[in-house]
Amino acid sequence: MKNTIGKAISLGLGLAIAGKEQVEKTVDELVKKGEITKGESKELVEHLLHKGEEMKKQMEAIARQKVSSAFAEKGIATVEDIKRLEARIEALERKDADN
């Protein structure tokens, strides 16, 4: 499921997540067409990569929230729920051993 979410996030982010090489290739095309200068190209590449990383983090946060909501709605225990229960069991076992 994590892999599927990752693929969906990457697909939705386009060039910015496609990788530095793809971004540079696209920006170089803009330079060749005369739409931006060579000096502007480096700044644009950095800007696109930075924005892409920000978007990826936002999408990951949204995906985590949606998955957590779906788990809660279906009554599925999270890792945190299981750890909390394990800690309670250990505490009860220690208490019982002391008695």
N, C-alpha and C positions, 0 to 999 in steps of 0.2 A: 504494500500500500504506500509506503514511504517513497518507493521508486516511482510509482505512478504519479504521486503528487509532485515530485521533483520534475518529471517529464512535462507535466501540465504547466508548471510554473515556467520552465525554460521555453516551452513553446509559446506561451503568452507574452513573453518579454521581447521576442524578436531580436533585432541586431544587437542590442545592448548586452544580451546574454549569450549571443552566438559565439562570442569570443573576441579577443583583441584583434586577431588576424582578420576576421570578417569585418569588424568595425573599421580597421585601418584600410582595408580594401575598398569599402564603400566610400570612405572619406577621400581616398586617393582619386576615386572616380569623380567626386565633386570638384577636386582640384583640377583634374584634367578638363572638365567641362567649364572651368573658370568661374564656378559658383562661389568658391572660397579660395583664399590664398594659401600657399604652402605654410606660412606662419600660423594661420588660423587652424590649419588641419590638426596640429598636435594638441592644441587646446580643445578642439572639438572632440577628438578621440578620447582624451581624458575626461571630458564632460560626459560623453555618452557612456563610458565605462562606469563612471561614478554613479550616474543616474540609474544605470542598469543594475548596479549592486544594491542601490537603495530600493529600487522596485522589487528586486528579488527578496530582500529582507522583509518588505511589507507583505508580499505575496505569501511568504513562508509563515509570517505571523497570522495572517488571515486563514491560511490553510490549517495551522495548528488549532486556532480558535474554533474553526468549523468542525474539525475532527473531534475535539474535546466536547463540543456541543452534541455531536452525533453520539459519542460514547455515553455521555450523561443521559441523553434521551432514551437510549436503548438499555441503560442500566449496566453498561460494561465497565468493569473496574479498570482504573488507570494504574500505572506503575506507582504513582504516589499513594493511591488507595491501598495497594498491596503492601507497600513498605510501611504505611501507617498501621495496618492490621498486624503485620509481622512484629512490629515493635510492641504492640499491645499484647500479643500472644507471649512474647518473650518476657514482658513485665509480669504477666499473670503466672507464667511458669516459675519465675524467680520467687514471686510471692508465695506460690504453693510449695516450693521447695523449702522455703524458710519456715513454713508452718509444720 
